[in-house]
Amino acid sequence: MDKPKLFRKSIYLTLFQLRGLEQLSEYDGIDFSEHLRKAVEQYLKNQKADFSLVKETDLTVSFTESVRESGMPGAYWISGLVDKYAFSALLLGENSKWGIEKGRISKFSIWDPVVKESSNNFLASCIVNYDRGWDIRPSRIAKPYYNKTKSWIEHDADRFIKNKILDIKN
């Protein structure tokens, strides 16, 4: 038998719903927790949520802009897209103890623009957020987006930044 997959999802029941499950348990003699588990399973089944994992190789990262960070020599804010998500990162001129894995990325966010627009809440829309420390670590589903974007920033962002500077000077 396959082991069930666990996903973090907050589900809130009203007092009316909880009382209904309690009454059902009293009526049929089945444990309340069993009714609760079945109700949550049915809810998730009805959501038709797609939890399929994407492959890093199927993702594309596109650069949209870079802006110098004033007061920090060699530091740039970098923005772009990775698949359906937007990202922003502060790339320092050199490695830092505050960077991800003591590297050059000291701030890094990946978020869903649709959720951000509908909720008007940046953190609620984030699938990854690092601000000199982890606020939202990449989940199993977010990991491919994080890995692909982080790799792109570490290996290709400097080239895009330099090209933009050359374009401005010409």
N, C-alpha and C positions, 0 to 999 in steps of 0.2 A: 504494500500500500504506500502511495506517495505521501510524504510528509507535507502537511499544509504549509503554505507560504504565509509569512506574517508581514504585514505592512502597517506602518504607523498611520492611524487615522483616528481622529477624534469624532465620536458619535455621541450626541447629547439626546437624551430622552426627556420628555416632559413628565411631570408628576402624573398626568392623566395616562400617559403610555405605561409608566412603571406600575401604576395601580392596576391597569388592565392586565399586565403580565402576571402580577401577583394574584389577581382574581382567577385567571386562567390556571395558574398553578394549584390554587385551592380547589378548583373545579375538577381538574383531571388528575391531580396527585403527582404530576411531574414536577421535578425540582425547578424553582424559579430561574436558576442560572442556566439551565438547559433551554428554557423558553427565551431567555435573554440572548443566548448564543445563536439560536435559530433566527431570532428577529434581526440581529446584526448581520448574519450571513445573508438573509433575504434582502436587507437594505443594500448591502454591497453588491449583490447580484443585480439588483435593479439599477444600480448606478452605471453599469456597463463601463466601468473605468478601465482604461487601457494601461496596464502595468507592464507592457512589453518593454524589454530593454533594447535600446539602440546600440549599434556597434560604433565605436569611435571612428572607424574607417568610413562610415556612412555620413559622418558629420562634416560640414564645411564651416569655416570661420571666416567672416569678412570684417575687414577693418573699416570703420566709418570716420573716426577722427582722433587726433591727439592734440593735447593742450599742455603747454609747459606749466609745471607747478611752481608758482612764484616762491622765492625764498629757499628753494631746494635745487641746487645745481644738478642738472642732468636728469631731473625727475619729470615724468610726463603722466598725464591722465590719458588712458587709451580706452576708446569705446568701440563697440562693434556688435556683431550678431553671430550666434552659433545656433544654427537651425532656427527654431521658432523663439529662441531666447535672446535677450539683450545682455551685454556684459559691459562692465567698466572696471578698470584696474589702475592703481597707482604704481607705476614702474619706476623704481629708484635708479639712480645712476650707478650705484654699487650695492653689494650685498649688505643686509642689515639683520641685526638680531630680531627685529620686528617683522621681517619678511617671512613668507611661507617657506618653511624648511630653511630658514635663515638665508633666503635668497633675496632677489630684487623686488618681488611683488609684495608691497606692504598693505595694500587694500585691494580687495577683489570681490566683485558681486556678479552673480548671474541671476536674472529674474525673468519672469513671464510678463511681457508688456500688457497683455490682455488682462491679467489678474491685477496688475498695478493700476491700470486705468479704471477697472470696475470697482476695486476696493479702495482706491486712493490711499493705499498703504504700501510703502516700499518694502518693508521687511516681510509683510505677509505675502508678497509676490516673489520673494527670493527663494531660489532652490539652493544657493550657496552664498555665504557672506563671510568674508574674512576682513577684519579691521584691526590689524596688529594682533590678532588672535581670533580664534574661531567663534563666530556667533551662530552660524548655521553650517555645519559640516556637510559635505556632499553625501547624500544618501546613495543607496545602490543604484537607484534610477538616475540620479543626477551625476553620478561618477563619470560616465563617458563624456558628458558636456564639460565637466570640470577638467578632466584630463586633457581633452582636445584643446580647450581654450588656453589652459595654463601652458601647455607645450607650445602653442602658437605664440603666446606672449613671450615666453622665454627664448624662443629661437627665431622668430620672424618679425616681431614688433619693431625692433630697432631699425630694421631695413625700411619699414613703412614710415617711421618717424623721420629718418634721414631724408627720404625721398620727398616728404612733405616740406621739410625745411628747404631743400634745394628748389622746390617749386616756388616757394615764397620768395627766395632770393633772386630767381630769374625774372 
